[in-house]
Amino acid sequence: MVNYCDYRFTRKENIIYTLQSICLIGMIGYLFYQSVLSILFLAPLVFIFRKKKKKECLKEQKWQLNLEFKDVILSLSAALNAGYSPEHALEEAYKDLKHLYKSDSLIMQELHYMIQQLHMNITIEKVLEDFGERTGIEDIISFAEVFATAKRTGGDLVHVIKVTSNTISDKIDIKREIITLISSKKLEANIMKVIPQGILFYLNLTSPGYLDPLYHNVFGVSVMSILLIIYLLAIKIMQKIMDIQV
């Protein structure tokens, strides 16, 4: 099954992100240095850009799986409350979620795989633990640990799972609200990222020769290099600020 700690680009994503990185580096090389040699020098940034996009895609994939898992635990809790055993409750959750998700969605593939493991006489505690380890998602890992502890100690499994599922569900809802609240700020941050490049492009377009002292000489290259480093650091700081963990 999928290892959610490592993301692999699809063929389409590979082409799109490679072209985006090449265009971005070409723009930086032209605006900051106006030199083909500088574009070649900046070529390693292609790999950095692709690595960054891979992290973003992995984060989005995990967030999507986390949202879908919320529906799983709520459905699982309802099935347990109706008197099903944990193993059959998981199968009932799979049947319920067929009405919400397509068969090729992440959570449906995972549920199908987990049910197959149960049919191979692997315990549900081990199945959930394996799921949590592969995803690396805190909510899933916590749920698997609570589930295993409650089942092993013979506690009130229905009550424990209900409380746990409500807690995790509330946590996910809060995180979703935070993401919604900061979405406008992220848009502002994205606009701020392109402003420096926009200013350079505007000056080069409307005032040819105005920035010539900053190009093709040691002093100019040094100044532009320092500004480029500051610009990239500012982008990284903005991303850190926007990356809110709940």
N, C-alpha and C positions, 0 to 999 in steps of 0.2 A: 504493500500500500504506500500511499504518499508519505514522504518524510517532510513535515511542514517546517523543519528547521533549515531547509535548503530549497530555494525556488529555482525552477528551470524555465527559461523563456520558451514560449512557443515559437514556431518558425516566423509567424507574423510579428510577434513582439520583438524577436531578434532583429528583424529587418528594420522595423520602425525605430527602435531605440538606437540602433547603430547609425542610422541616417540622421536622427535627431542630434546625436553626440557629434557627428562630423560637421553638421551645419552650425552647431553651437561653437565648436572650436574654430571653425572657419570665420565666424562672426567676431569672436574674441581676437583672433589673430589679426584680422583686418582693422578692427576698431582701435585696438590698443597698440598695434605695432605696424600695421600696413606692410606686412612682409610675408612672403610665402614661406620663408625659412622659419619664421616664428610659428606658423601653423604646423609645420613638421615637428618643431620643438615641443609644441603643446599636444602632439598626438597621443601621448600616454594618458591624457585626460579622458580619452575615449573610454578606457577601461575603468577609470574612476566614475565616470558618468554612468556607465552600464552597471557597475557595482551598486551605485546609489539607487538606480531604478529597480534593481533586483531586490534591494532591501525594502523599497516602497511597495513593490508588488507583493512581497512576502508578508509585509505588515497588513496590507489590504486583504490578502487571502486569509490570514489568521483572524482578522476582525470579522470578516464575513462568516467564517466558521464559528466564531464565538457567538455571533448573533443567531445563527442557525441552531447552535447547541442549546441556547436558551429555550427554544421551542421543544427540544428533545427532553430536557429535564422536567419541563412543565407537563408534557405528555406522559412521561415516565412516572411522575408523581401521581397523576390522575389515575393511571393504570394500577399502580400499587394500592392506591386508596380504594379502588374498585375490587380489590381482592386478588389480583393476579400475582403470581410469583415474580421475582425480579427478572428471571430469564424471559418469561412470557410477557412481562410488562414492556421489555425492550422490543419485542416483536410487535406488540400493540402500538407502541410509539412509532415504529416504522410504518405500520399501516396507516396511522393517523396522518403522518407527515407526507404521505404520498399525495394527499390533497393540496399540500402547500408548496412542495418542491418537486422539481423535475428529477427523474431517475439519475441523471448525470451530475446533479449538484453534489457539492462536497459532502454534505452531511448524509445524504441518502446513500452515497457510495460507502461511507464509513459505517453507517448502520447495517447495510447489507453485509459488509465484511465482518462486523462484530457478531451478527447473527450466525454467519457461517462458522465462526470460531466457536460459538456456543454449541453448535451441532457437532463439533469435533470434540466435545466434552471438556473444553477449556472453561474455567470458572469465569463468571461475569466480573468478579473483582479483577482478575488478571486481564480480561478484555478491556475494561475501562482504564486500568493502569497503563496498558500498552498504548491506548488511544491518547492518554494524557502525555506520555513520554514522547510520542511522535509529534504531537502538536506543539508542545512546549507552552501551551496556554494555561495561565495560572488558574483560571476558573475551572477548567476541565480537570486539571491535576488535583485541585482542592476537592472537587466533587468525587473523584475516584477514591481519594483517601478517606473522605467521610463515609462514603458508601461501604468501602471495605471494612472500616472500623466498626460501623453499625452492624453489619452482617456477621462479622467475626465475634463480636461481643454479645450478640443476641439481643440487642436493644430494640426499641420501637422503631423499626426500619422505616415504616410509613411516615411517622412523625418527623424523624430525623431528615429524611429525604425531602419532605415538604418544606421544612424550615430552611434547609440548605438551598433548595431550588428557588425559594422566594428571595433569599439573600442574594444569590448569584444573579437572579433576574433583575432585582433592584439595582445592583451594581452596574449591570450592562445598560440599563435604562439611563442611569446617571451619566455614564460615559457617553452614550449616544446624545444626550442633551448637551453635554459639554462640547462635543464635536460640532453640533448644530450651532451653538453659541459663538464658537470661534471661527466658523466657516467664513464669515465676512472679513475677519481679521486676516485669515489666510489669503483671501483674495487681495487685500491691501498689500500684504507682504509680497505676493507674486508680482503686483504692479511695481512695487519698490525695487524688485530685483532687476527689472528691465529699464528702469529710469536712467541709470548711468550709461548703459549702452545706447539708449535713445538719445541722450544728450550728445554723446560722441558722434553718433550717426547724423544728427541734425546739424552739428557744427561743420562736419566734413562735407555735408551736402550743400548747406547754404553759404558757408564761408570757406571756400577752398583756399588752402594755404595758411589758415589761421592757426592750425595746430601743427604745422610743419616743424617747429622747434622741438616737438616732443617725439619726432620720428627720425629713424635712421642716424642716430648719434648716441653716444654712450650715455650722456646725461638724460636725454629724452627716454631712452629705453629703460634706464634705471628708475626714473620717476614713474613711468607707466607700469613697470613691473611691481613697484611698491603699491601703487593704486589698485592693481589687479589683485594682489594678495589681500589687501584690505577689503576689497569688494567681495572676494570669495569667503573671507572670514566673517564678514557681515551676514552673508547668506547663511552660513553655517549656524551663526548665533540665532538668527531668526527662526531657523528650523528647530533648534533646541528649545526655544521659547514656546513654539507652537506644539511641541511634542509633549502633551500633558498625559501623565500616567495616572490611572485611577486605581 
